[in-house]
Amino acid sequence: ILKFNPGKIKNISNYIFPTEASLSIYNFIKENKTGTYNIASEETSEYDLISTYCKFFKMNIDDFLDNNLKQSRSPFFVKYDFKIDSSKYNLMFTEEIKFKNNLLRELSKINFQ
């Protein structure tokens, strides 16, 4: 089983899913807006991302954690925090892009047989 040091899975990233990307394009068309905007979910840590997968698969995240590991890279590792500032878009359109809910929705679409 793959193990992670919880102290080493703290990098932060943002994500966007197809449904939210499509909704964003629809918002621009509906409101007749143009320009360049960053669109992404709130910031999410590697730990939170792994926790969300564990929740979906009904697994305990503690089974994947080992404080004694010196190095640890999750499948979601990025060398630096990758944060996207969506504040310009969020000022214009009020719906929030909730990462955890969106990831769980997308995972539920996959047939894991």
N, C-alpha and C positions, 0 to 999 in steps of 0.2 A: 504494500500500500504506500502511495506517495505521501511523504510527510513534509511539513513546513514548520519553520521556526516562527511563531507568531510575532516576534519582534522584528522579523525581516520581511514581512508581507504588508508593508504600510504604504506603498506607493499609491498615489491618487491618479485616477483617470476619469474621463467623462465618456459617455456612450450615447448613441442614437440608434433607434431601431426603425425599420422601414415604415411602420405605421405612423410614427411620429414625424418622420421625414416627409411623408406624403401629406400629413395634416399641415405641416408648416408650409409646404408649397401651396396647398389649398388656401391657407390663410392669406398668403401674399396675393394670390389671384383674386380672392373674394374682396379684399380690402384695397385692391389696385395699388399695391406697394411694390417698390423696387429697391435694390441696393444689395449690399453684401452684409450678411449676418451670420454669426456663429450660432448653431443650434445644437444643443446637447443636454443630457440629463444633468442633475446635480452631481457634484464630485462624489466618487465612490472609491473606497480603498480596496486593495487586493483582498484583504481579510473579509470585508463585507461582500465582495463578489463571491468568494469561496463559500461564505456562510449562506448566501442565497442559493447556490447550487446544492449545498447540503440540505437545505430546507426542502427544496423541490424533490430531491431524491430520498428524502426521509432518512438522512444520515446525520450522525453527530459530528460536528466540526472538531470536537476534541480528539476524535480518532485520527485526525490528520495533523495534529499539532505535536511538536517535540521541541521543547525549550533548549535542549542540549545540542541541537544542530548548529554548526558554525556557519554554514552557508545554506541558503534556501532560495530557490526560485520557483515560483508557481508558474503554471501555464499562462498566467496573466501578467507576468513580470514585464515592466518597462524600466529602462535604466533611470529615467527621471520622472518626476510627477508630470503628467500630461493633462493640464487643465485648460478647458475651453471656456472662455468668458461669453456666456449667452445673455448677458444683461441687456444689451441693445434690443435683442429679439423679445426678451421677457417684458421689457417696458411697453412694447407695442402689442403683444398678444399675451393674454393672461393665463392660458392653460399651462400647467407645470408638467414637465416631462419627468415622471417618477421612475427612476431606474429599476428599483427592485420589482415593482409591479409589472413593468414592461418586460423585464427579463423572464419573470415567472410566466407571463402570458405567452411569450415566444417559445419557451421551453415546453409549454403545454401543447403546442402545435406539432411537436416532433413525436413520431411513432418510434418508441425505443424497444422494438421487439427483436 
